[in-house]
């Protein structure tokens, strides 16, 4: 059948009100056959459209309000009949001024879902903000701005430390900002972790191997080092606190003086006024011959390879010789010396009342003879080899001689 061209003019209202600017379209079986925008005429709203129809078509009319995106059914229909012959014939439906189904959709060319086939906007346009929650990407999610080309939009870059080895590594950071901090920055050393704990601590004392300070850690030692964290067996000690020996002697006496307590490993440097050191210099015990009457002193300083002790002093009063017996008292001696199985004493005053005591150098009493006769042999059985102090007692007098037991 030939397509008929039909002119259609009508006044259009919505609830009695003009609809100037709204669109009226004519549809036959879902296909648009005519469309026109309502125009104003004498205070009313009108349409004038050409319909491209076939004889027998039933035409329906609809009103579209693009402001509210609403389609209204006019409840108006017409039947097409062929009159007046063929006015025009179109063999290609695409040549019609307006054909196809009425398609609602997005009519904004800037929208991600723009539909060029849409006849009217349905309010469903979607933009990057709707699709991705941000407005700095395009419709495919690609960045509009990505200066460093890392696939992260400039607006989404998170500045921070991106080095996993750093103490302040930020897994959320996407762009390095030179803020990374390492143990060297936090603690000034590179042998601890980010918590300040040692990377190497062989002895588990909490002091890193690299920070250990070798030295003496015994506070009682004379070379105690407060800064030392690791003892290196270098501790040295001083023991002497006083000088023991007779503080009242007679001119010509030979007396024994001891730095007490003592350590054989240390050196003892003695000095004396009013007498002379006969033996023992450098050791903890010396023999002094008193030669000058008056008030004199014995002094000693204990030393070791790293420390010098304080000067110790004992004041000694030297009295003049007043009798033959006293003179003999000053010159007595044990013989033989060194001795092996026995000794006897020569030079002691004659008569009763002489007693002898044998002391170890540490002050322990080893043996004693309450009464010694002139020329009597005294047994040394059971006494170990070594140096001893032989003490002679006569009334209120006391005199000491060194004795070596072989």
Secondary structure, 3 states (H helix, E strand, C coil): CCEEEEEEEEECEECCEECCCCEEEEEECCEEEEEEECEEECCEEEEEEEEEEECCCEEEEEEEECCCCEEEEEEEEEECCCCCCCCCCCCCHHHCCCCCECCEEECCCCCCCECCCCCEECCCCCCHHHHHCCCCECCCCCECCCCCCCCCCHHHCCEECCCCCCCCCCCCCCEECCCCCCHHHHHCCCCECCCCCECCCCCCCCCCHHHCCEECCCCCCCCCCCCCCEECCCCCCCCCCEEECCCEEECCCEEEEEEECCCCCCEEEEEECCEEEEECCECCEEEEEECCCEEEEEEEEEECCCCEEEEEEEEEEEECCCCHHHHHHHHCEEECCCECCEEEEECCCCCCCEEEEEEECCCCEEEEECCCCCCCCEECCCCCCEEEEEEEEECCEEEEEEEEEC
